Amino acid sequence: MRILITSGPTREYLDPVRFLTNASSGRMGCAVAEAALEAGHEVVIVSGPVEISYPAQAQVIWVSTTEQMCQACLAEFDRCDGVIAAAAPCDYRPVRQAKHKLRKTGSGRLLRLVETPDILLHLAAHKRHQWIVGFALETEHAQQRAWQKLRRKNCDLMVVNGPAAMQAPDTQIDILDRQGQLVAKLAGPKQTVARQLFQIISDRLIRPSR
């Protein structure tokens, strides 16, 4: 089975040196990739800029912006059997990117933003035999918002976490199914949680399709 994993943050540039981003480290995406490889699957990772090293056995496609991540995922999707979307892409980008470094003016600046492509929605629109596992980082009403995201983006499972997981070696996640039921609550080092998560994915989504 060939599995597509998204990982890390994306960057949306204001000018040649400054950008919008978030604190995603790519550790969870890396850990999930390791778990999938250990289970004998082929893995392709689409990753934003990170400082970690991904497993040598995985194919890695490097991107910077959310648009680039979306296009890379769409290019790989037809050749994959499933997607685990662990990345934290930027949801907004500046309307215009300045050609030169923005300098202080003493009066501040008004920044206009537009939404970036919704990667999961684009993948769901092309979904045939594939299964999709999404990630939802929420700060309030976490399970309710995550289930709404699952339904809207036609995912098969949704992994819910919070901002404390970013840049941290440990994580705490809830896993929801298509009925909005809590499948599992997992906590611990990201590598351990990733193995447990992948076992659930395997039991529910991979083995039944074989």
Secondary structure, DSSP 4 states (H G I P E B T S, - for coil): -EEEEEESB--EESSSS-EE-----SHHHHHHHHHHHHTT-EEEEEE-S-SS---TTSEEEE--SHHHHHHHHHHHHTT-SEEEE--B--SEEESS--SS-----SS--PPPEEEPP-HHHHHHHT-SS-EEEEEEE-SSSHHHHHHHHHHHTT-SEEEEE-GGGTT-SEEEEEEEETTS-EEEEEEEEHHHHHHHHHHHHIIIIIGGG-
